[in-house]
Amino acid sequence: MTAVRSVSEEDYPSAPEPGLTPGEAIARAERIAATLVDRQAETEERGYYALDTHDEFLRAGLYRLLVPRRYGGYEFDLETHAQVVSALARGCPSTAWMYTFGASHALLAATLFSQAAQDELFANGDFICPATVGISGFAQPADDGGWIIEGVHPYSSGSPYATHFIGHTLVAGPEGAPPIPMLFVVPRAQWRRLDDWGAQLGLKGSGSHSVAIEKAHIPAHFGLVGTHMGMTSVVDGTPGQELHGNAMYGGGVLSSVQFPLAAIAIGMATGALDAYGGLMRERTTLFPPITSRTEDPDYQFRYGEAAGKIAAAEAALSGAVRQWTATAERGPGAFTREVDLRLSLISREAVRLCWSAVSEQLFPTAGSSSVRAGARLERVWRDMSTLHSHAGVSIFLASAANRELARLVFDVTN
């Protein structure tokens, strides 16, 4: 177990590149993404992105974007992170998925956990931590006041190069009462990654393996009894906002974990539009008058329709992130559950716009020879289809969030 490290403001470690700007971080992601397009088959075969890609992310500082400055991070805003994710997804959706669901949970950890926990979690600066919302296993109290954790947690995207894992389990409630959920974090040395990813329809290279935890011992401050990331309230403030003095670490948890889904969808659809544009330049129409597809009104319409939907999704996500930031800056009491749900639903609509662009405009009209196994458009279609199997998109945001929002608006308790 990493020793507790007390850090005073004057002793903050410097980030590897103190002068790194958000714009340069995004530009680096774009440059890396350009190298990923031709490696997608390799990434799918492996089940996760290559070690040299991981090393590039390390050198580029991409794992530190949301890590607090207190611990040698860059503490950039959510919009920067979203643009990095979209850029990577444009090149390889699987790589972007694995990256963001490892790196983005630095925000979650820096928001919810105490200083004692964060001093350990961020001790090495780079923080890669898959997190799942499903509740698995059970935690027993340890003799020293900590917890003994057991359970298997599927769909732990980002696990191949992870430094930690965040999950949910159950602990015993008061006598006669049902068990209580607990959010916990476990260092990498205390869990195993199972070899059970890669047979899915899409996102085959997203590193979404199961994590198996067998009698892992964690200190008390690594477990948050009564906390579930999907239901966490920040209206009374958070440990992170108090510790870091940045409203970003006091914003709504639910919506912040939904934004990466929209960012990935935008990048996926943009990559599909790139491929479709390439086909328009290279190919002619099938029926007379035979002309370049770039000159054909029908192909022009399809391209423009898709481009408009993608642009609308980008604007929706950017607006939602700005609203998130503005609400957080107004103080903890402003970030109600209703606000959190509304911002989460914007992410859902961004995903829907991108899926419409691909499934209704680009994929059906590209031509069957362009959607053979391994073709770029075929892969995007598979990856976006698999995105829709994500419980957050297909179950919670598609139905449960609608009902909960309406109940809050109309003050209905049942």
C-alpha positions, 0 to 999 in steps of 0.5 A: 500500500502506498504511504500517505503523502501530506502535501502543502500548497507550497510543496505542490509537485510540478506537472511534467510540463508546467507550460502545457496548454489545453490547446496543445493537449488537444493538438497532441491528441489529434496527432496521435489519433492520426496514427491510430486509424490504420491500427484499429484491426490490431487494437481489436485483435489485442483487445486494447491499445498498444503499449507504445500508444499508452507510452505516447499518452503518458508523454503527452500528459493525457492521463493528467488532464483532470488530476489536481495541480496539488498532485502534479496534474494539469487540472484542465477543464472538462471541455478540454478533456471532451475535445481530447476524447473526441479527437482520439475517437475520430481515429480509433473509437476503441482507443478513445473509449479505453482512454477516457474511462481510465483517465476521466475518473480522476475527476470522480476520485478528486471530487468524492474522496478525502485528502487522506485518500487522495494523497495516496491515489494521486501519489504518482501523478498519472491516474488511470482508473476504470470505474463501474456502476454495477454493484458486485460482491460484498465488503466485510469490516477489517480488524483495523477499521478498513474493509475486505473487498471481494467481487467480480466487476465486468466492463471495467474499461481502461483496465489493461494499464490501470493504476486503480479501480473504482467499484461498488459493493454492498456492506451490511446495513443496521440490524434488520435493514437491507445492505447498503451500497459502498463506493470503493477504490482499490490499487492495481496490485490488489486485483486481477484483470480477467481475459474476457474481452474481445468477442463483442460486436464492437469496441473490441479494443476498448480494454473493457475486461472484468476486474476480479477482487479477492479479499483485498484489504483497503483502508477505511478512507478508500470506502465511501459507505452509502455512496453510489456515483449515479446517485451522489448529491453534491449540494452540501459540498464535496471533499474535493472542492474544499481541498482544491479550491476549484469548483470543478471538483464540486460539480455534479457527478452523474452528468460528468460521467455521461459527457465522455459518452457524447464525446466518443460518439461525436468522434466516432461520427466524425471519423465516419464522415471522414471516411464517407468524404473520402469515398465521395472524392474517390468514387462515382455514382452508380446510375447515370449520369455517371459523375463524381459523388462530390458532384451528385446532389444526393450524396451532397445532401447525405454528407451535409445532413450528417455533418449538420447532426454532428455539428449539433451534437458538438454544440450540445455537448459544449453547451452542456459542459459550459452549463456544468461549469457555470453551475458548479461555480455558483456553489454546491447548492446550485447543483441539484439532482434536477440540474444533474439529470438535465445535463445528463440528458443532453449527452443522450441527445448528442449520442442520438444525433451522432447515431442518426448521422451514421445509421441513417445517412452515411452507412446506408449510402456508402455502398456495400463494398465500403462496409465490409468487415474491417472497413472504417465505416463498418467498424464505426457502425459496429462500435456505435451499435455497441455503445448503445448497449451501454447501460447508461445510454440504453437503460438509464438515460433512455428511460429511468432518467426521464421519469426521475426528472419528471418526478422532481419537476412535479414533486411526485414521490412514487 
